Amino acid sequence: MATIFVTGSADGLGQLAAKALVYQGHQVVLHARNAERARHAQQSVPGAAHVIVGDLSDVDDIRQVAEAANAWGRFDAVIHNAGVYRASAREVFIVNTVAPYLLTCLMHRPDRLIYLSSDMHLQGRAHLEQLARDQSRVSYSDSKLYVTMLCMAVAHKWPDVYANAVDPGWVPTKMGGPGASDDLQQGYETQVWLAVSEDRATQVSGQYFYHRTATPCNPQAGDIALQERLLSICGAMTGIAFPN
Ligand SMILES: NC(=O)c1ccc[n+]([C@@H]2O[C@H](COP(=O)([O-])OP(=O)(O)OC[C@H]3O[C@@H](n4cnc5c(N)ncnc54)[C@H](OP(=O)(O)O)[C@@H]3O)[C@@H](O)[C@H]2O)c1
């Protein structure tokens, strides 16, 4: 039995991944933005062990989520799933990129890290000097490029951890909307597989997966100079340097 933390598990792919992991007999800790959403998460995934509460658009709350997660213990796997699409540029950047950064830095190091990306990251562009000055022009695509870049940096810096990114496809959740054309089940199965499977194909790092298949990602994500600049910007914004 593995112990897994899933951010943003009150709804959508996070909730579905959590349910699948509980069904497989794993110990799952949920996460929700506030007490009301936490009650909803617990009711939706009744077999979950615990729910951690915190708004990932607020840096102080992100720190408290990390503290609460560490108080729970060390996780075998963490799925950085929470994300926003329709929000201010700053909120998109904080929730989609800074929260995974800070949780990665502050939480006890798990064996496996999974970061939810998107095929839209392919249209993202790293504007890091602009980003350092102001975060009001970050697009969703940019934020997903940055979280993919974070994943690749973790894979490079922490060889003892499997860190991989996942494109779930365009699937019909609250974010994807009812017209989404991809398969909902396949939208969460890859994260679950990467989190707990003993399959050798999961014992890799620095890969970007779509439907359990490693596929090429935006080359900017693998650029070490860009990775270092992104980590230093996130470090300056949060006051927490990336632990090498
Ligand atoms: N659906 C797609 O087609 C698609 C495609 C590519 C990538 N993705 C990525 O897949 C991941 C999951 O998306 P989804 O489709 O499941 O989206 P969703 O249905 O909107 O669910 C997102 C989850 O994140 C939580 N969340 C958002 N902002 C938060 C905040 N400030 N603090 C705490 N929790 C917060 C939400 O909480 P509430 O329920 O309380 O709002 C919800 O539980 C995201 O990272 C998304 O970018 C999705």
The ligand as an SDF file (V2000), in Angstrom:
LIG
                    3D

 48 52  0  0  0  0  0  0  0  0999 V2000
   -9.7220   19.1300  -18.0820 N   0  0  0  0  0  0  0  0  0  0  0  0
   -8.8650   19.2570  -19.0850 C   0  0  0  0  0  0  0  0  0  0  0  0
   -9.2430   19.1730  -20.2610 O   0  0  0  0  0  0  0  0  0  0  0  0
   -7.4010   19.4620  -18.8050 C   0  0  0  0  0  0  0  0  0  0  0  0
   -6.5350   19.5000  -19.9060 C   0  0  0  0  0  0  0  0  0  0  0  0
   -5.1710   19.6770  -19.6920 C   0  0  0  0  0  0  0  0  0  0  0  0
   -4.6990   19.8070  -18.3970 C   0  0  0  0  0  0  0  0  0  0  0  0
   -5.5670   19.7960  -17.3400 N   0  0  0  0  0  0  0  0  0  0  0  0
   -4.9980   19.9660  -16.0040 C   0  0  0  0  0  0  0  0  0  0  0  0
   -5.4270   18.9080  -15.1620 O   0  0  0  0  0  0  0  0  0  0  0  0
   -5.5220   19.3630  -13.8090 C   0  0  0  0  0  0  0  0  0  0  0  0
   -6.8850   19.0160  -13.2520 C   0  0  0  0  0  0  0  0  0  0  0  0
   -7.8480   19.7160  -14.0310 O   0  0  0  0  0  0  0  0  0  0  0  0
   -9.4070   19.3940  -14.0070 P   0  0  0  0  0  0  0  0  0  0  0  0
   -9.8440   19.3290  -15.4070 O   0  0  0  0  0  0  0  0  0  0  0  0
   -9.6940   18.3100  -13.0680 O   0  0  0  0  0  0  0  0  0  0  0  0
   -9.9330   20.7940  -13.4170 O   0  0  0  0  0  0  0  0  0  0  0  0
  -11.1240   21.0900  -12.4090 P   0  0  0  0  0  0  0  0  0  0  0  0
  -12.2430   20.1510  -12.6350 O   0  0  0  0  0  0  0  0  0  0  0  0
  -11.3910   22.5620  -12.5300 O   0  0  0  0  0  0  0  0  0  0  0  0
  -10.4780   20.7620  -10.9920 O   0  0  0  0  0  0  0  0  0  0  0  0
   -9.3820   21.5140  -10.5310 C   0  0  0  0  0  0  0  0  0  0  0  0
   -9.1480   21.2190   -9.0760 C   0  0  0  0  0  0  0  0  0  0  0  0
   -8.1640   22.1470   -8.5840 O   0  0  0  0  0  0  0  0  0  0  0  0
   -8.6920   22.8230   -7.4430 C   0  0  0  0  0  0  0  0  0  0  0  0
   -8.1840   24.1700   -7.3180 N   0  0  0  0  0  0  0  0  0  0  0  0
   -8.2000   25.1580   -8.2410 C   0  0  0  0  0  0  0  0  0  0  0  0
   -7.7140   26.2940   -7.7140 N   0  0  0  0  0  0  0  0  0  0  0  0
   -7.3880   26.0280   -6.4240 C   0  0  0  0  0  0  0  0  0  0  0  0
   -6.8760   26.8010   -5.3660 C   0  0  0  0  0  0  0  0  0  0  0  0
   -6.6160   28.1110   -5.4940 N   0  0  0  0  0  0  0  0  0  0  0  0
   -6.6610   26.2130   -4.1780 N   0  0  0  0  0  0  0  0  0  0  0  0
   -6.9530   24.8950   -4.0070 C   0  0  0  0  0  0  0  0  0  0  0  0
   -7.4650   24.1080   -4.9730 N   0  0  0  0  0  0  0  0  0  0  0  0
   -7.6920   24.6720   -6.1720 C   0  0  0  0  0  0  0  0  0  0  0  0
  -10.1920   22.8490   -7.6840 C   0  0  0  0  0  0  0  0  0  0  0  0
  -10.8830   23.1330   -6.4940 O   0  0  0  0  0  0  0  0  0  0  0  0
  -12.4450   23.5720   -6.5620 P   0  0  0  0  0  0  0  0  0  0  0  0
  -13.1760   22.3420   -7.0190 O   0  0  0  0  0  0  0  0  0  0  0  0
  -12.7730   24.0040   -5.1800 O   0  0  0  0  0  0  0  0  0  0  0  0
  -12.5210   24.6710   -7.5780 O   0  0  0  0  0  0  0  0  0  0  0  0
  -10.4150   21.4310   -8.2370 C   0  0  0  0  0  0  0  0  0  0  0  0
  -10.4780   20.4960   -7.1990 O   0  0  0  0  0  0  0  0  0  0  0  0
   -5.2170   20.8560  -13.8370 C   0  0  0  0  0  0  0  0  0  0  0  0
   -3.8830   21.0980  -13.4600 O   0  0  0  0  0  0  0  0  0  0  0  0
   -5.4560   21.2300  -15.2980 C   0  0  0  0  0  0  0  0  0  0  0  0
   -4.7130   22.3710  -15.6750 O   0  0  0  0  0  0  0  0  0  0  0  0
   -6.8950   19.6210  -17.5170 C   0  0  0  0  0  0  0  0  0  0  0  0
  1  2  1  0
  2  3  2  0
  2  4  1  0
  4  5  1  0
  4 48  2  0
  5  6  2  0
  6  7  1  0
  7  8  2  0
  8  9  1  0
  8 48  1  0
  9 10  1  0
  9 46  1  0
 10 11  1  0
 11 12  1  0
 11 44  1  0
 12 13  1  0
 13 14  1  0
 14 15  2  0
 14 16  1  0
 14 17  1  0
 17 18  1  0
 18 19  2  0
 18 20  1  0
 18 21  1  0
 21 22  1  0
 22 23  1  0
 23 24  1  0
 23 42  1  0
 24 25  1  0
 25 26  1  0
 25 36  1  0
 26 27  1  0
 26 35  1  0
 27 28  2  0
 28 29  1  0
 29 30  1  0
 29 35  2  0
 30 31  1  0
 30 32  2  0
 32 33  1  0
 33 34  2  0
 34 35  1  0
 36 37  1  0
 36 42  1  0
 37 38  1  0
 38 39  2  0
 38 40  1  0
 38 41  1  0
 42 43  1  0
 44 45  1  0
 44 46  1  0
 46 47  1  0
M  CHG  2   8   1  16  -1
M  END
$$$$
